[in-house]
Amino acid sequence: MQKPLHSLHAVLLAGTIPLFLGVLCSDLAYTSTYEIQWKNFASWLLVGGLFFGGLTLLWAVIDMFRAATRTTMQTIYVSLLVVLWVLGFIDALLHAGDAFASMSAALNLSAIVALLAIAATWLGFSRSRQGVTA
């Protein structure tokens, strides 16, 4: 049976969802208004999402190496966090460029990163509940 997530790990993991969804919403607002401030909001939200995601990834990797046995779900969870962080970093690099020129790629990547954040959070919380009966 997996041990439950530490409460700080859970907060860091759950914090990625609103930040990366905020990036997606800011990108959608920029595509409809072309107001450059939405692009700035998205950049700052990406920094926050990468910060939370990086700490979550670090915590998950340490937990994986401290565990006596590694499960497939744990490996998938850590791999999903790695992909989330790498794509989020690439998205931040796209957002650092010219606003209009990078928008279609940045919007698509923001949608992918938001979905990955939701999937990682779902997987992280579901794996900690395996074997727990009410």
N, C-alpha and C positions, 0 to 999 in steps of 0.2 A: 504494500500500500504506500502511495506517495504521501509525504508529509504535506500539510497545507502550506500555502504561501505565507511567508512572513508578512505582517501587516504593512510594513514600509515597501516591500516588494510589490504588494498588491496595489498600493497607492501610486507608485511609480508606473506600474503597468497600465492601470486604468487612466492615468493622466495623459497617456499618449493619444487616446481617442479624441478628446475634445480639441487638442492642439492640432492634430493632423486633419480633423474634420473642419476646423477653423481655417486651415490653409486652403482646403478645397472650396469652402464657401467664399473666402476672399478672392480666390481665382475666378470663381463663377461671377462674383460681383464685378470684378475687373473686366471680364469679357462683355458684360452688359452695359457698363458705364464708361469704360476706358479712363477711369479716374486713377491716377498713379498711386494714390495713397493705399488703395486695396492691395497693390503689389508689395508695398512696404509692410502692411499688416501681415501678409502671407510670409514674408521673409522673417519677421520676428517670431511668428508662430512656429515656423520651421525650426528656428533655433531652440525654442522651448521644447518642441517635440523631439528633436535630436538629443537634447540634454536628458530628458526623461527616458527616452529610448536607450541612450547609451548607458545610463545608470542601471536600467532594467536588464540590459544585455550583460553588463558586468556581473550583476547579482546572479543572473541565471547561469552564467558560465562557472562562477565560483560554486554555486549549488550543484552543478553537474559534476564538477571534479571532486567535491566533498562527498557525494553520494557513494554508498558502498556498491550499488549496482546501478547502471545507467539503463533507462528504459528507452524504447523507441519514441514514445511521446515526448520525453524530455529532450531528446536529440532533435526532433522535429520543431519543438518549441524554440530551442536555442537557434536553430537554423532559420526559422521564420523571423526571429528578432534580428539576426544578422542581415538578412535580405531587406527587412524593413529599414534598418539603419543605413545601409549602403544606398538604397534607392532614395531615402530621405535626404542623404547628403548630396546625391546627384541632383535631386530636385532643388536643394538650396543653391547649388552652383548655377542651375538654370535660372532661378529667380534673381540671382545676382547680375545677370546680363540685362540687356536692353528689354524694357517691359513688353513692347508690342512684338518684337521678334521672337521672344522665347515663349509666348503665351500658349500656343497650342500644345507644345511638348510639355510645358510646365503644368498645364491643366490636366493633361492625361496622366502624367506621373503623379500628380497630387491625388488623383482619384485612386490610382493603384496603391499608393502609400496609405491612404485612409482605409482602404479595404484590408490591407495587410495589418494595420494597427488593430482593426476590429477582430480579424482572425487570430492574431497573436494574443489579444486579451481574452478572447473566448477560449482559446486553447490553454492559456495559462491558468485561468480560473477553473476550467473543466477538469484539467488533470489533477488539480489539488483536491477535487471532490470525489475522485474514484475510490470506491470502497467505503465511503462514509454513508452510514444509514441513519435515518432520522428516527 
